[in-house]
Amino acid sequence: MAERTRIDDIADLIAPDFADALQKWDSYLRYEKNVSAHTLRAYQTDLKHFTTFLTVHLGGA
């Protein structure tokens, strides 16, 4: 079973192809680059804030 990420929290706010790209990027960072949990969480939080900003100000990401 795949781990739930913060990207899953914003999946309903963004286009499916963008969500898929973010999931692939998350997997790349997690498994290929082996970034620390703190780095991954920071990137995910930044993405969540940015996509929320875009949704509020532009009506969608």
C-alpha distances in whole Angstrom, upper triangle without the diagonal:
4,7,9,12,16,16,14,17,19,18,20,23,23,23,20,21,22,18,17,19,18,14,16,18,15,13,17,18,15,15,18,21,19,20,21,19,22,22,19,19,23,22,20,22,25,23,22,26,27,26,27,30,30,29,32,35,34,32,29,27
4,6,9,13,12,11,14,16,15,18,20,20,20,18,18,18,15,14,16,14,11,12,14,12,10,14,15,12,12,16,18,16,17,18,16,19,19,16,16,20,18,16,19,21,19,19,23,24,22,24,27,27,26,29,32,31,30,26,24
4,6,10,11,10,12,15,14,17,19,19,21,18,19,18,15,15,16,14,11,13,14,11,10,14,14,11,12,16,17,15,15,15,13,16,16,13,13,16,16,13,16,19,17,17,20,22,21,22,25,26,25,27,30,30,29,26,23
4,7,8,6,9,12,11,14,16,17,18,16,18,17,13,14,15,13,10,13,14,11,11,15,15,13,15,18,19,17,17,16,13,15,16,13,12,15,15,12,14,17,15,14,17,19,18,18,22,23,22,24,27,27,25,23,21
4,5,5,7,10,10,13,15,15,17,16,17,15,12,13,14,10,9,12,12,8,10,13,12,11,14,17,17,15,14,14,11,13,13,10,9,12,11,8,10,13,11,11,14,16,15,16,19,20,19,22,24,24,23,20,18
4,5,5,7,9,12,12,13,16,15,17,14,11,13,14,10,10,13,13,10,12,15,14,13,16,19,18,17,16,15,12,13,13,10,8,10,9,6,7,10,9,7,11,13,12,12,15,17,16,18,21,21,21,18,16
4,5,5,6,10,10,10,12,12,13,10,7,10,10,7,7,11,10,8,11,14,13,13,16,18,18,18,16,17,14,15,14,11,10,12,10,6,8,10,8,7,11,12,10,11,15,15,14,17,19,19,18,15,13
4,5,5,8,10,10,12,11,13,12,8,10,12,10,8,12,13,11,13,16,16,15,18,20,20,20,19,19,16,17,17,14,13,15,13,10,11,14,11,10,13,14,12,13,17,17,16,18,21,21,19,16,15
4,6,8,9,10,13,13,15,13,10,13,15,12,12,15,16,13,16,19,18,18,20,23,23,22,21,20,17,18,18,15,13,14,14,10,10,13,11,8,11,13,11,11,14,15,14,16,19,19,17,15,14
4,5,5,7,10,11,13,11,8,12,13,10,11,15,15,13,16,19,18,19,21,23,23,23,21,22,19,19,19,16,14,15,13,10,10,12,9,6,9,10,8,8,11,12,10,13,15,15,14,11,10
4,5,6,8,7,10,9,6,9,11,9,10,13,14,13,15,18,18,19,21,23,23,23,22,23,21,21,20,17,16,17,15,12,13,15,11,10,13,13,10,11,14,13,12,15,17,17,15,12,10
4,6,8,8,12,11,9,12,14,13,13,17,18,17,19,22,22,22,25,27,27,27,26,26,24,24,24,21,19,20,19,15,16,17,14,12,14,14,11,11,14,13,11,13,16,16,13,10,10
4,7,9,12,10,9,13,14,13,14,17,18,17,20,22,22,23,26,27,27,27,26,26,24,24,23,20,19,19,17,15,15,15,12,10,12,11,8,8,11,10,7,10,13,12,10,7,7
4,6,8,7,6,10,11,10,12,15,15,16,18,20,20,21,24,25,25,26,25,26,24,24,23,20,19,19,17,14,15,15,11,10,12,11,8,9,12,10,8,12,13,12,10,7,5
4,6,5,6,9,10,11,12,14,15,16,19,20,21,22,24,25,26,27,26,28,26,26,25,22,22,22,19,17,18,18,14,14,16,14,11,13,15,12,11,15,16,13,12,8,7
4,5,5,6,9,10,10,12,14,15,16,18,20,21,22,23,24,25,25,27,25,26,24,21,21,22,19,17,19,19,15,15,18,17,13,15,18,16,14,18,19,17,15,12,10
4,5,5,6,9,10,11,12,14,15,16,18,20,21,21,23,24,24,26,25,26,24,21,22,22,19,17,20,19,15,16,19,17,14,17,19,16,16,19,20,18,17,13,11
4,5,5,6,9,10,10,12,14,15,16,18,20,20,21,22,22,24,23,23,21,18,19,19,16,14,16,15,12,13,15,13,10,14,15,13,13,17,18,16,15,11,8
4,5,5,6,9,10,10,12,14,15,16,18,19,20,21,20,22,20,21,19,16,17,18,15,12,15,15,11,11,14,13,11,13,16,14,14,17,19,17,16,13,10
4,5,5,6,9,10,11,12,14,15,16,17,19,20,20,22,21,22,20,17,18,19,16,14,17,17,14,14,18,17,14,17,19,18,17,21,22,21,20,16,13
4,5,5,6,9,10,10,12,14,15,15,16,18,18,20,20,21,19,16,17,18,14,13,16,16,12,14,17,15,13,17,19,17,17,21,22,20,20,16,13
4,5,5,6,9,10,10,12,14,15,15,16,16,18,17,17,15,12,13,14,11,9,12,12,9,11,14,13,11,14,16,15,16,19,21,19,19,16,12
4,5,5,6,9,10,10,12,13,14,15,15,17,16,17,16,12,13,15,12,10,14,15,12,13,16,16,14,17,19,18,19,22,24,22,22,18,15
4,5,5,6,9,10,10,11,12,14,14,17,17,18,16,13,15,17,14,13,16,17,14,16,19,18,17,20,22,21,21,25,26,25,24,21,17
4,5,5,6,9,10,10,10,12,12,15,15,16,13,11,13,14,11,10,14,14,11,14,17,16,15,18,20,19,20,24,25,24,24,20,17
4,5,5,6,9,10,10,10,10,12,11,13,11,8,10,12,9,8,12,13,11,13,16,16,15,18,20,20,21,24,25,24,24,21,18
4,5,5,6,8,9,9,10,13,12,15,13,10,13,15,12,12,15,16,15,16,20,19,19,21,24,23,24,27,28,28,27,24,21
4,6,6,5,6,8,9,13,13,15,13,11,14,15,13,13,17,17,15,18,21,20,20,23,25,24,25,28,29,29,29,25,22
4,6,6,5,6,6,9,10,12,9,7,11,12,10,11,14,15,14,16,19,19,19,22,23,23,25,27,28,28,29,25,22
4,6,6,5,6,8,8,11,10,7,10,13,11,11,15,16,15,17,20,20,21,23,25,25,26,29,30,30,30,27,24
4,6,5,8,10,11,14,13,11,14,16,15,15,19,20,19,21,24,24,24,26,28,28,29,32,33,33,33,29,26
4,6,8,12,13,16,14,12,16,18,16,17,20,21,20,22,25,24,24,27,29,29,30,33,34,33,34,30,27
4,6,9,12,14,11,10,14,15,13,15,18,18,18,21,23,23,23,26,28,28,29,32,33,32,33,30,26
4,6,9,11,10,9,13,14,13,15,18,19,19,21,23,23,24,27,28,29,30,33,34,34,34,31,28
4,7,8,6,6,10,11,10,12,15,16,16,18,20,21,22,24,26,26,28,30,31,31,32,29,26
4,5,5,6,9,10,11,12,14,16,17,18,20,21,23,24,26,27,29,30,32,32,33,30,27
4,6,5,6,9,10,10,12,14,15,16,18,20,21,22,24,26,27,28,30,31,31,28,26
4,5,5,6,9,10,10,12,14,15,16,18,20,21,22,24,26,27,28,30,30,28,25
4,5,5,6,9,10,11,12,14,15,16,18,20,21,23,24,26,27,28,29,26,23
4,5,5,6,9,10,11,12,14,15,16,18,20,21,22,24,26,26,27,24,21
4,5,5,6,9,10,10,12,14,15,16,18,20,21,22,24,25,25,23,21
4,5,5,6,9,10,11,12,14,15,16,18,20,21,22,24,24,22,20
4,5,5,6,9,10,10,12,14,15,16,18,20,21,22,23,20,17
4,5,5,6,9,10,11,12,14,15,16,18,20,20,21,18,16
4,5,5,6,9,10,11,12,14,15,16,18,20,20,18,16
4,5,5,6,9,10,11,12,14,15,16,18,19,17,14
4,5,5,6,8,10,10,12,14,15,16,16,14,11
4,6,5,6,9,10,11,12,14,15,15,13,11
4,6,5,6,9,10,11,12,14,14,13,12
4,5,5,6,9,10,11,12,13,11,9
4,5,5,6,9,10,10,10,8,6
4,5,5,6,9,10,10,9,8
4,5,5,6,8,9,9,9
4,6,5,5,7,6,6
4,6,5,5,4,6
4,6,6,7,9
4,6,8,10
4,6,7
4,7
4
